[in-house]
């Protein structure tokens, strides 16, 4: 599973950190960043679903969007720089 955080949308509410602190952390700006691999996919999905502003995007390894559903909020996977 591939995970991305849209920092332009993130408000730093931090349910992702509370649910999957091994994957998410807040940075100096108070926004979520990814600090580790999404090994526990179920927990990471719960963290994404808990985000009040839907700033966390989940993709299958083939880059097909899993969450949020594309019909609700499509966003193509972007390779990290």
PDB file of N, CA, C and O in Angstrom:
ATOM      1  N   UNK A   1       0.837  -1.175   0.000  1.00  0.00           N
ATOM      2  CA  UNK A   1       0.000   0.000   0.000  1.00  0.00           C
ATOM      3  C   UNK A   1       0.886   1.244   0.000  1.00  0.00           C
ATOM      4  O   UNK A   1       1.878   1.320   0.724  1.00  0.00           O
ATOM      5  N   UNK A   2       0.509   2.207  -0.819  1.00  0.00           N
ATOM      6  CA  UNK A   2       1.198   3.486  -0.883  1.00  0.00           C
ATOM      7  C   UNK A   2       0.352   4.525  -0.148  1.00  0.00           C
ATOM      8  O   UNK A   2      -0.874   4.521  -0.254  1.00  0.00           O
ATOM      9  N   UNK A   3       1.006   5.406   0.592  1.00  0.00           N
ATOM     10  CA  UNK A   3       0.309   6.398   1.400  1.00  0.00           C
ATOM     11  C   UNK A   3       0.850   7.780   1.075  1.00  0.00           C
ATOM     12  O   UNK A   3       2.058   7.965   0.928  1.00  0.00           O
ATOM     13  N   UNK A   4      -0.055   8.751   0.963  1.00  0.00           N
ATOM     14  CA  UNK A   4       0.363  10.140   0.780  1.00  0.00           C
ATOM     15  C   UNK A   4      -0.506  11.043   1.640  1.00  0.00           C
ATOM     16  O   UNK A   4      -1.682  10.761   1.870  1.00  0.00           O
ATOM     17  N   UNK A   5       0.093  12.140   2.114  1.00  0.00           N
ATOM     18  CA  UNK A   5      -0.620  13.152   2.867  1.00  0.00           C
ATOM     19  C   UNK A   5      -0.610  14.428   2.043  1.00  0.00           C
ATOM     20  O   UNK A   5       0.446  14.883   1.604  1.00  0.00           O
ATOM     21  N   UNK A   6      -1.789  15.007   1.834  1.00  0.00           N
ATOM     22  CA  UNK A   6      -1.877  16.296   1.146  1.00  0.00           C
ATOM     23  C   UNK A   6      -1.706  17.385   2.200  1.00  0.00           C
ATOM     24  O   UNK A   6      -2.648  17.706   2.923  1.00  0.00           O
ATOM     25  N   UNK A   7      -0.516  17.947   2.286  1.00  0.00           N
ATOM     26  CA  UNK A   7      -0.193  18.933   3.311  1.00  0.00           C
ATOM     27  C   UNK A   7      -0.948  20.243   3.123  1.00  0.00           C
ATOM     28  O   UNK A   7      -1.069  21.027   4.064  1.00  0.00           O
ATOM     29  N   UNK A   8      -1.453  20.485   1.928  1.00  0.00           N
ATOM     30  CA  UNK A   8      -2.258  21.686   1.714  1.00  0.00           C
ATOM     31  C   UNK A   8      -3.640  21.548   2.340  1.00  0.00           C
ATOM     32  O   UNK A   8      -4.321  22.544   2.586  1.00  0.00           O
ATOM     33  N   UNK A   9      -4.047  20.316   2.594  1.00  0.00           N
ATOM     34  CA  UNK A   9      -5.365  20.036   3.172  1.00  0.00           C
ATOM     35  C   UNK A   9      -5.258  19.749   4.669  1.00  0.00           C
ATOM     36  O   UNK A   9      -6.168  20.087   5.426  1.00  0.00           O
ATOM     37  N   UNK A  10      -4.168  19.136   5.102  1.00  0.00           N
ATOM     38  CA  UNK A  10      -3.993  18.725   6.495  1.00  0.00           C
ATOM     39  C   UNK A  10      -4.138  19.919   7.445  1.00  0.00           C
ATOM     40  O   UNK A  10      -3.595  20.996   7.200  1.00  0.00           O
ATOM     41  N   UNK A  11      -4.888  19.700   8.539  1.00  0.00           N
ATOM     42  CA  UNK A  11      -5.065  20.744   9.559  1.00  0.00           C
ATOM     43  C   UNK A  11      -4.408  20.363  10.880  1.00  0.00           C
ATOM     44  O   UNK A  11      -4.518  21.100  11.860  1.00  0.00           O
ATOM     45  N   UNK A  12      -3.734  19.237  10.918  1.00  0.00           N
ATOM     46  CA  UNK A  12      -3.016  18.823  12.116  1.00  0.00           C
ATOM     47  C   UNK A  12      -3.898  18.315  13.241  1.00  0.00           C
ATOM     48  O   UNK A  12      -3.506  18.386  14.406  1.00  0.00           O
ATOM     49  N   UNK A  13      -5.073  17.808  12.924  1.00  0.00           N
ATOM     50  CA  UNK A  13      -5.973  17.276  13.945  1.00  0.00           C
ATOM     51  C   UNK A  13      -5.371  16.047  14.627  1.00  0.00           C
ATOM     52  O   UNK A  13      -5.643  15.798  15.802  1.00  0.00           O
ATOM     53  N   UNK A  14      -4.577  15.300  13.921  1.00  0.00           N
ATOM     54  CA  UNK A  14      -3.750  14.192  14.405  1.00  0.00           C
ATOM     55  C   UNK A  14      -4.442  12.886  14.777  1.00  0.00           C
ATOM     56  O   UNK A  14      -3.858  12.126  15.549  1.00  0.00           O
ATOM     57  N   UNK A  15      -5.638  12.566  14.291  1.00  0.00           N
ATOM     58  CA  UNK A  15      -6.134  11.223  14.578  1.00  0.00           C
ATOM     59  C   UNK A  15      -5.255  10.163  13.907  1.00  0.00           C
ATOM     60  O   UNK A  15      -5.172   9.032  14.387  1.00  0.00           O
ATOM     61  N   UNK A  16      -4.607  10.523  12.812  1.00  0.00           N
ATOM     62  CA  UNK A  16      -3.716   9.575  12.134  1.00  0.00           C
ATOM     63  C   UNK A  16      -2.557   9.187  13.045  1.00  0.00           C
ATOM     64  O   UNK A  16      -2.140   8.029  13.066  1.00  0.00           O
ATOM     65  N   UNK A  17      -2.040  10.149  13.794  1.00  0.00           N
ATOM     66  CA  UNK A  17      -0.935   9.880  14.713  1.00  0.00           C
ATOM     67  C   UNK A  17      -1.417   9.002  15.863  1.00  0.00           C
ATOM     68  O   UNK A  17      -0.718   8.079  16.281  1.00  0.00           O
ATOM     69  N   UNK A  18      -2.612   9.293  16.373  1.00  0.00           N
ATOM     70  CA  UNK A  18      -3.161   8.512  17.480  1.00  0.00           C
ATOM     71  C   UNK A  18      -3.427   7.063  17.070  1.00  0.00           C
ATOM     72  O   UNK A  18      -3.251   6.147  17.874  1.00  0.00           O
ATOM     73  N   UNK A  19      -3.844   6.859  15.836  1.00  0.00           N
ATOM     74  CA  UNK A  19      -4.206   5.514  15.369  1.00  0.00           C
ATOM     75  C   UNK A  19      -3.008   4.751  14.814  1.00  0.00           C
ATOM     76  O   UNK A  19      -2.856   3.556  15.069  1.00  0.00           O
ATOM     77  N   UNK A  20      -2.169   5.431  14.066  1.00  0.00           N
ATOM     78  CA  UNK A  20      -1.030   4.767  13.410  1.00  0.00           C
ATOM     79  C   UNK A  20       0.238   5.604  13.591  1.00  0.00           C
ATOM     80  O   UNK A  20       0.818   6.096  12.623  1.00  0.00           O
ATOM     81  N   UNK A  21       0.649   5.753  14.832  1.00  0.00           N
ATOM     82  CA  UNK A  21       1.822   6.562  15.154  1.00  0.00           C
ATOM     83  C   UNK A  21       3.130   6.024  14.611  1.00  0.00           C
ATOM     84  O   UNK A  21       4.130   6.741  14.584  1.00  0.00           O
ATOM     85  N   UNK A  22       3.141   4.775  14.179  1.00  0.00           N
ATOM     86  CA  UNK A  22       4.340   4.213  13.561  1.00  0.00           C
ATOM     87  C   UNK A  22       4.458   4.617  12.094  1.00  0.00           C
ATOM     88  O   UNK A  22       5.498   4.408  11.468  1.00  0.00           O
ATOM     89  N   UNK A  23       3.379   5.200  11.546  1.00  0.00           N
ATOM     90  CA  UNK A  23       3.360   5.622  10.144  1.00  0.00           C
ATOM     91  C   UNK A  23       3.299   7.146  10.023  1.00  0.00           C
ATOM     92  O   UNK A  23       3.928   7.728   9.139  1.00  0.00           O
ATOM     93  N   UNK A  24       2.539   7.790  10.915  1.00  0.00           N
ATOM     94  CA  UNK A  24       2.324   9.238  10.838  1.00  0.00           C
ATOM     95  C   UNK A  24       2.877   9.957  12.060  1.00  0.00           C
ATOM     96  O   UNK A  24       2.914   9.417  13.166  1.00  0.00           O
ATOM     97  N   UNK A  25       3.305  11.195  11.822  1.00  0.00           N
ATOM     98  CA  UNK A  25       3.791  12.063  12.891  1.00  0.00           C
ATOM     99  C   UNK A  25       3.488  13.492  12.459  1.00  0.00           C
ATOM    100  O   UNK A  25       3.369  13.761  11.264  1.00  0.00           O
ATOM    101  N   UNK A  26       3.361  14.409  13.411  1.00  0.00           N
ATOM    102  CA  UNK A  26       3.214  15.820  13.061  1.00  0.00           C
ATOM    103  C   UNK A  26       4.596  16.445  12.998  1.00  0.00           C
ATOM    104  O   UNK A  26       5.452  16.169  13.839  1.00  0.00           O
ATOM    105  N   UNK A  27       4.809  17.292  11.995  1.00  0.00           N
ATOM    106  CA  UNK A  27       6.103  17.956  11.844  1.00  0.00           C
ATOM    107  C   UNK A  27       6.097  19.294  12.582  1.00  0.00           C
ATOM    108  O   UNK A  27       5.176  19.581  13.346  1.00  0.00           O
ATOM    109  N   UNK A  28       7.123  20.107  12.352  1.00  0.00           N
ATOM    110  CA  UNK A  28       7.260  21.405  13.016  1.00  0.00           C
ATOM    111  C   UNK A  28       6.138  22.374  12.665  1.00  0.00           C
ATOM    112  O   UNK A  28       5.872  23.314  13.413  1.00  0.00           O
ATOM    113  N   UNK A  29       5.482  22.150  11.534  1.00  0.00           N
ATOM    114  CA  UNK A  29       4.363  23.001  11.126  1.00  0.00           C
ATOM    115  C   UNK A  29       3.030  22.482  11.664  1.00  0.00           C
ATOM    116  O   UNK A  29       1.985  23.090  11.431  1.00  0.00           O
ATOM    117  N   UNK A  30       3.066  21.357  12.384  1.00  0.00           N
ATOM    118  CA  UNK A  30       1.849  20.769  12.928  1.00  0.00           C
ATOM    119  C   UNK A  30       1.028  20.029  11.887  1.00  0.00           C
ATOM    120  O   UNK A  30      -0.181  19.856  12.044  1.00  0.00           O
ATOM    121  N   UNK A  31       1.692  19.593  10.823  1.00  0.00           N
ATOM    122  CA  UNK A  31       1.013  18.848   9.761  1.00  0.00           C
ATOM    123  C   UNK A  31       1.560  17.432   9.699  1.00  0.00           C
ATOM    124  O   UNK A  31       2.718  17.180  10.031  1.00  0.00           O
ATOM    125  N   UNK A  32       0.705  16.515   9.270  1.00  0.00           N
ATOM    126  CA  UNK A  32       1.087  15.105   9.223  1.00  0.00           C
ATOM    127  C   UNK A  32       2.144  14.838   8.159  1.00  0.00           C
ATOM    128  O   UNK A  32       2.101  15.376   7.052  1.00  0.00           O
ATOM    129  N   UNK A  33       3.085  13.994   8.533  1.00  0.00           N
ATOM    130  CA  UNK A  33       4.084  13.474   7.605  1.00  0.00           C
ATOM    131  C   UNK A  33       4.137  11.961   7.790  1.00  0.00           C
ATOM    132  O   UNK A  33       3.700  11.431   8.812  1.00  0.00           O
ATOM    133  N   UNK A  34       4.670  11.288   6.803  1.00  0.00           N
ATOM    134  CA  UNK A  34       4.812   9.838   6.855  1.00  0.00           C
ATOM    135  C   UNK A  34       6.220   9.525   7.342  1.00  0.00           C
ATOM    136  O   UNK A  34       7.208   9.990   6.774  1.00  0.00           O
ATOM    137  N   UNK A  35       6.294   8.725   8.409  1.00  0.00           N
ATOM    138  CA  UNK A  35       7.596   8.407   8.998  1.00  0.00           C
ATOM    139  C   UNK A  35       7.982   6.945   8.855  1.00  0.00           C
ATOM    140  O   UNK A  35       9.114   6.566   9.155  1.00  0.00           O
ATOM    141  N   UNK A  36       7.043   6.117   8.396  1.00  0.00           N
ATOM    142  CA  UNK A  36       7.351   4.696   8.273  1.00  0.00           C
ATOM    143  C   UNK A  36       6.442   4.018   7.273  1.00  0.00           C
ATOM    144  O   UNK A  36       5.482   4.617   6.788  1.00  0.00           O
ATOM    145  N   UNK A  37       6.744   2.768   6.963  1.00  0.00           N
ATOM    146  CA  UNK A  37       5.941   2.036   5.977  1.00  0.00           C
ATOM    147  C   UNK A  37       4.573   1.651   6.543  1.00  0.00           C
ATOM    148  O   UNK A  37       4.398   1.510   7.753  1.00  0.00           O
ATOM    149  N   UNK A  38       3.622   1.486   5.643  1.00  0.00           N
ATOM    150  CA  UNK A  38       2.254   1.115   6.008  1.00  0.00           C
ATOM    151  C   UNK A  38       2.147  -0.401   6.120  1.00  0.00           C
ATOM    152  O   UNK A  38       1.455  -1.047   5.334  1.00  0.00           O
ATOM    153  N   UNK A  39       2.839  -0.955   7.102  1.00  0.00           N
ATOM    154  CA  UNK A  39       2.843  -2.413   7.269  1.00  0.00           C
ATOM    155  C   UNK A  39       1.493  -2.946   7.739  1.00  0.00           C
ATOM    156  O   UNK A  39       1.053  -4.003   7.286  1.00  0.00           O
ATOM    157  N   UNK A  40       0.835  -2.223   8.646  1.00  0.00           N
ATOM    158  CA  UNK A  40      -0.473  -2.624   9.143  1.00  0.00           C
ATOM    159  C   UNK A  40      -1.529  -1.871   8.335  1.00  0.00           C
ATOM    160  O   UNK A  40      -2.006  -0.813   8.745  1.00  0.00           O
ATOM    161  N   UNK A  41      -1.882  -2.433   7.188  1.00  0.00           N
ATOM    162  CA  UNK A  41      -2.763  -1.736   6.251  1.00  0.00           C
ATOM    163  C   UNK A  41      -4.121  -1.417   6.849  1.00  0.00           C
ATOM    164  O   UNK A  41      -4.695  -0.370   6.549  1.00  0.00           O
ATOM    165  N   UNK A  42      -4.641  -2.289   7.680  1.00  0.00           N
ATOM    166  CA  UNK A  42      -5.942  -2.046   8.299  1.00  0.00           C
ATOM    167  C   UNK A  42      -5.891  -0.812   9.207  1.00  0.00           C
ATOM    168  O   UNK A  42      -6.801   0.017   9.189  1.00  0.00           O
ATOM    169  N   UNK A  43      -4.827  -0.699   9.994  1.00  0.00           N
ATOM    170  CA  UNK A  43      -4.664   0.448  10.883  1.00  0.00           C
ATOM    171  C   UNK A  43      -4.477   1.742  10.099  1.00  0.00           C
ATOM    172  O   UNK A  43      -5.026   2.779  10.472  1.00  0.00           O
ATOM    173  N   UNK A  44      -3.710   1.686   9.023  1.00  0.00           N
ATOM    174  CA  UNK A  44      -3.480   2.869   8.198  1.00  0.00           C
ATOM    175  C   UNK A  44      -4.788   3.308   7.547  1.00  0.00           C
ATOM    176  O   UNK A  44      -5.054   4.505   7.435  1.00  0.00           O
ATOM    177  N   UNK A  45      -5.602   2.353   7.118  1.00  0.00           N
ATOM    178  CA  UNK A  45      -6.901   2.705   6.544  1.00  0.00           C
ATOM    179  C   UNK A  45      -7.797   3.354   7.594  1.00  0.00           C
ATOM    180  O   UNK A  45      -8.502   4.317   7.293  1.00  0.00           O
ATOM    181  N   UNK A  46      -7.779   2.844   8.808  1.00  0.00           N
ATOM    182  CA  UNK A  46      -8.549   3.466   9.891  1.00  0.00           C
ATOM    183  C   UNK A  46      -8.067   4.893  10.139  1.00  0.00           C
ATOM    184  O   UNK A  46      -8.874   5.793  10.369  1.00  0.00           O
ATOM    185  N   UNK A  47      -6.759   5.095  10.092  1.00  0.00           N
ATOM    186  CA  UNK A  47      -6.196   6.433  10.293  1.00  0.00           C
ATOM    187  C   UNK A  47      -6.650   7.381   9.186  1.00  0.00           C
ATOM    188  O   UNK A  47      -7.015   8.524   9.460  1.00  0.00           O
ATOM    189  N   UNK A  48      -6.631   6.916   7.947  1.00  0.00           N
ATOM    190  CA  UNK A  48      -7.075   7.747   6.824  1.00  0.00           C
ATOM    191  C   UNK A  48      -8.557   8.094   6.960  1.00  0.00           C
ATOM    192  O   UNK A  48      -8.958   9.232   6.718  1.00  0.00           O
ATOM    193  N   UNK A  49      -9.354   7.121   7.343  1.00  0.00           N
ATOM    194  CA  UNK A  49     -10.788   7.352   7.497  1.00  0.00           C
ATOM    195  C   UNK A  49     -11.093   8.305   8.657  1.00  0.00           C
ATOM    196  O   UNK A  49     -12.123   8.979   8.648  1.00  0.00           O
ATOM    197  N   UNK A  50     -10.209   8.364   9.649  1.00  0.00           N
ATOM    198  CA  UNK A  50     -10.414   9.240  10.798  1.00  0.00           C
ATOM    199  C   UNK A  50     -10.036  10.686  10.515  1.00  0.00           C
ATOM    200  O   UNK A  50     -10.403  11.577  11.280  1.00  0.00           O
ATOM    201  N   UNK A  51      -9.314  10.933   9.439  1.00  0.00           N
ATOM    202  CA  UNK A  51      -8.901  12.303   9.104  1.00  0.00           C
ATOM    203  C   UNK A  51     -10.136  13.146   8.806  1.00  0.00           C
ATOM    204  O   UNK A  51     -10.898  12.817   7.897  1.00  0.00           O
ATOM    205  N   UNK A  52     -10.348  14.232   9.558  1.00  0.00           N
ATOM    206  CA  UNK A  52     -11.560  15.023   9.367  1.00  0.00           C
ATOM    207  C   UNK A  52     -11.618  15.788   8.046  1.00  0.00           C
ATOM    208  O   UNK A  52     -12.696  16.207   7.624  1.00  0.00           O
ATOM    209  N   UNK A  53     -10.476  15.972   7.395  1.00  0.00           N
ATOM    210  CA  UNK A  53     -10.456  16.729   6.141  1.00  0.00           C
ATOM    211  C   UNK A  53     -10.030  15.883   4.939  1.00  0.00           C
ATOM    212  O   UNK A  53      -9.797  16.411   3.851  1.00  0.00           O
ATOM    213  N   UNK A  54      -9.932  14.579   5.141  1.00  0.00           N
ATOM    214  CA  UNK A  54      -9.545  13.641   4.082  1.00  0.00           C
ATOM    215  C   UNK A  54      -8.232  14.029   3.398  1.00  0.00           C
ATOM    216  O   UNK A  54      -8.147  14.112   2.172  1.00  0.00           O
ATOM    217  N   UNK A  55      -7.226  14.261   4.216  1.00  0.00           N
ATOM    218  CA  UNK A  55      -5.917  14.653   3.700  1.00  0.00           C
ATOM    219  C   UNK A  55      -5.016  13.456   3.422  1.00  0.00           C
ATOM    220  O   UNK A  55      -3.930  13.620   2.866  1.00  0.00           O
ATOM    221  N   UNK A  56      -5.450  12.255   3.802  1.00  0.00           N
ATOM    222  CA  UNK A  56      -4.642  11.050   3.609  1.00  0.00           C
ATOM    223  C   UNK A  56      -5.211  10.242   2.455  1.00  0.00           C
ATOM    224  O   UNK A  56      -6.397   9.916   2.420  1.00  0.00           O
ATOM    225  N   UNK A  57      -4.335   9.929   1.514  1.00  0.00           N
ATOM    226  CA  UNK A  57      -4.717   9.166   0.329  1.00  0.00           C
ATOM    227  C   UNK A  57      -3.987   7.841   0.340  1.00  0.00           C
ATOM    228  O   UNK A  57      -2.784   7.781   0.597  1.00  0.00           O
ATOM    229  N   UNK A  58      -4.725   6.774   0.058  1.00  0.00           N
ATOM    230  CA  UNK A  58      -4.163   5.429   0.021  1.00  0.00           C
ATOM    231  C   UNK A  58      -4.278   4.865  -1.387  1.00  0.00           C
ATOM    232  O   UNK A  58      -5.282   5.064  -2.070  1.00  0.00           O
ATOM    233  N   UNK A  59      -3.234   4.159  -1.811  1.00  0.00           N
ATOM    234  CA  UNK A  59      -3.173   3.590  -3.156  1.00  0.00           C
ATOM    235  C   UNK A  59      -2.683   2.154  -3.082  1.00  0.00           C
ATOM    236  O   UNK A  59      -1.896   1.793  -2.207  1.00  0.00           O
ATOM    237  N   UNK A  60      -3.158   1.346  -4.010  1.00  0.00           N
ATOM    238  CA  UNK A  60      -2.598   0.009  -4.167  1.00  0.00           C
ATOM    239  C   UNK A  60      -1.214   0.160  -4.790  1.00  0.00           C
ATOM    240  O   UNK A  60      -0.860   1.243  -5.256  1.00  0.00           O
ATOM    241  N   UNK A  61      -0.442  -0.903  -4.801  1.00  0.00           N
ATOM    242  CA  UNK A  61       0.912  -0.833  -5.352  1.00  0.00           C
ATOM    243  C   UNK A  61       0.931  -0.425  -6.822  1.00  0.00           C
ATOM    244  O   UNK A  61       1.927   0.117  -7.302  1.00  0.00           O
ATOM    245  N   UNK A  62      -0.169  -0.683  -7.544  1.00  0.00           N
ATOM    246  CA  UNK A  62      -0.246  -0.274  -8.950  1.00  0.00           C
ATOM    247  C   UNK A  62      -0.723   1.171  -9.100  1.00  0.00           C
ATOM    248  O   UNK A  62      -1.021   1.624 -10.205  1.00  0.00           O
ATOM    249  N   UNK A  63      -0.790   1.891  -7.971  1.00  0.00           N
ATOM    250  CA  UNK A  63      -1.144   3.314  -7.890  1.00  0.00           C
ATOM    251  C   UNK A  63      -2.629   3.589  -8.113  1.00  0.00           C
ATOM    252  O   UNK A  63      -3.016   4.727  -8.378  1.00  0.00           O
ATOM    253  N   UNK A  64      -3.465   2.550  -8.008  1.00  0.00           N
ATOM    254  CA  UNK A  64      -4.908   2.731  -8.065  1.00  0.00           C
ATOM    255  C   UNK A  64      -5.368   3.237  -6.703  1.00  0.00           C
ATOM    256  O   UNK A  64      -5.034   2.654  -5.671  1.00  0.00           O
ATOM    257  N   UNK A  65      -6.132   4.318  -6.705  1.00  0.00           N
ATOM    258  CA  UNK A  65      -6.579   4.929  -5.467  1.00  0.00           C
ATOM    259  C   UNK A  65      -7.565   4.024  -4.729  1.00  0.00           C
ATOM    260  O   UNK A  65      -8.535   3.533  -5.307  1.00  0.00           O
ATOM    261  N   UNK A  66      -7.293   3.815  -3.435  1.00  0.00           N
ATOM    262  CA  UNK A  66      -8.151   3.012  -2.569  1.00  0.00           C
ATOM    263  C   UNK A  66      -9.038   3.913  -1.712  1.00  0.00           C
ATOM    264  O   UNK A  66     -10.241   3.678  -1.590  1.00  0.00           O
ATOM    265  N   UNK A  67      -8.432   4.952  -1.118  1.00  0.00           N
ATOM    266  CA  UNK A  67      -9.150   5.839  -0.216  1.00  0.00           C
ATOM    267  C   UNK A  67      -8.605   7.246  -0.351  1.00  0.00           C
ATOM    268  O   UNK A  67      -7.395   7.419  -0.492  1.00  0.00           O
ATOM    269  N   UNK A  68      -9.463   8.258  -0.310  1.00  0.00           N
ATOM    270  CA  UNK A  68     -10.913   8.168  -0.394  1.00  0.00           C
ATOM    271  C   UNK A  68     -11.333   7.633  -1.758  1.00  0.00           C
ATOM    272  O   UNK A  68     -10.558   7.686  -2.714  1.00  0.00           O
ATOM    273  N   UNK A  69     -12.548   7.122  -1.850  1.00  0.00           N
ATOM    274  CA  UNK A  69     -12.990   6.603  -3.150  1.00  0.00           C
ATOM    275  C   UNK A  69     -12.842   7.673  -4.232  1.00  0.00           C
ATOM    276  O   UNK A  69     -13.162   8.841  -4.012  1.00  0.00           O
ATOM    277  N   UNK A  70     -12.360   7.262  -5.387  1.00  0.00           N
ATOM    278  CA  UNK A  70     -12.122   8.215  -6.477  1.00  0.00           C
ATOM    279  C   UNK A  70     -13.378   8.992  -6.856  1.00  0.00           C
ATOM    280  O   UNK A  70     -13.294  10.150  -7.263  1.00  0.00           O
ATOM    281  N   UNK A  71     -14.531   8.362  -6.723  1.00  0.00           N
ATOM    282  CA  UNK A  71     -15.769   9.059  -7.086  1.00  0.00           C
ATOM    283  C   UNK A  71     -16.023  10.231  -6.149  1.00  0.00           C
ATOM    284  O   UNK A  71     -16.723  11.176  -6.512  1.00  0.00           O
ATOM    285  N   UNK A  72     -15.453  10.177  -4.934  1.00  0.00           N
ATOM    286  CA  UNK A  72     -15.630  11.260  -3.972  1.00  0.00           C
ATOM    287  C   UNK A  72     -14.510  12.291  -4.046  1.00  0.00           C
ATOM    288  O   UNK A  72     -14.750  13.490  -3.906  1.00  0.00           O
ATOM    289  N   UNK A  73     -13.291  11.819  -4.267  1.00  0.00           N
ATOM    290  CA  UNK A  73     -12.130  12.718  -4.230  1.00  0.00           C
ATOM    291  C   UNK A  73     -10.951  12.086  -4.952  1.00  0.00           C
ATOM    292  O   UNK A  73     -10.072  11.497  -4.324  1.00  0.00           O
ATOM    293  N   UNK A  74     -10.936  12.209  -6.264  1.00  0.00           N
ATOM    294  CA  UNK A  74      -9.854  11.606  -7.043  1.00  0.00           C
ATOM    295  C   UNK A  74      -8.589  12.448  -6.953  1.00  0.00           C
ATOM    296  O   UNK A  74      -8.630  13.677  -6.995  1.00  0.00           O
ATOM    297  N   UNK A  75      -7.475  11.754  -6.828  1.00  0.00           N
ATOM    298  CA  UNK A  75      -6.168  12.437  -6.784  1.00  0.00           C
ATOM    299  C   UNK A  75      -5.128  11.433  -7.252  1.00  0.00           C
ATOM    300  O   UNK A  75      -4.927  10.415  -6.591  1.00  0.00           O
ATOM    301  N   UNK A  76      -4.466  11.688  -8.366  1.00  0.00           N
ATOM    302  CA  UNK A  76      -3.468  10.734  -8.851  1.00  0.00           C
ATOM    303  C   UNK A  76      -2.287  10.632  -7.902  1.00  0.00           C
ATOM    304  O   UNK A  76      -1.916  11.610  -7.253  1.00  0.00           O
ATOM    305  N   UNK A  77      -1.704   9.455  -7.826  1.00  0.00           N
ATOM    306  CA  UNK A  77      -0.524   9.239  -7.005  1.00  0.00           C
ATOM    307  C   UNK A  77       0.622  10.057  -7.572  1.00  0.00           C
ATOM    308  O   UNK A  77       0.836  10.089  -8.784  1.00  0.00           O
ATOM    309  N   UNK A  78       1.355  10.715  -6.688  1.00  0.00           N
ATOM    310  CA  UNK A  78       2.505  11.518  -7.104  1.00  0.00           C
ATOM    311  C   UNK A  78       3.766  10.934  -6.507  1.00  0.00           C
ATOM    312  O   UNK A  78       3.850  10.717  -5.298  1.00  0.00           O
ATOM    313  N   UNK A  79       4.741  10.681  -7.354  1.00  0.00           N
ATOM    314  CA  UNK A  79       6.022  10.162  -6.887  1.00  0.00           C
ATOM    315  C   UNK A  79       6.692  11.196  -5.991  1.00  0.00           C
ATOM    316  O   UNK A  79       6.631  12.394  -6.270  1.00  0.00           O
ATOM    317  N   UNK A  80       7.333  10.734  -4.909  1.00  0.00           N
ATOM    318  CA  UNK A  80       8.051  11.633  -4.007  1.00  0.00           C
ATOM    319  C   UNK A  80       9.279  12.175  -4.706  1.00  0.00           C
ATOM    320  O   UNK A  80       9.906  11.490  -5.515  1.00  0.00           O
ATOM    321  N   UNK A  81       9.611  13.406  -4.387  1.00  0.00           N
ATOM    322  CA  UNK A  81      10.803  14.033  -4.979  1.00  0.00           C
ATOM    323  C   UNK A  81      12.048  13.638  -4.243  1.00  0.00           C
ATOM    324  O   UNK A  81      13.142  14.072  -4.604  1.00  0.00           O
TER     325      UNK A  81
END
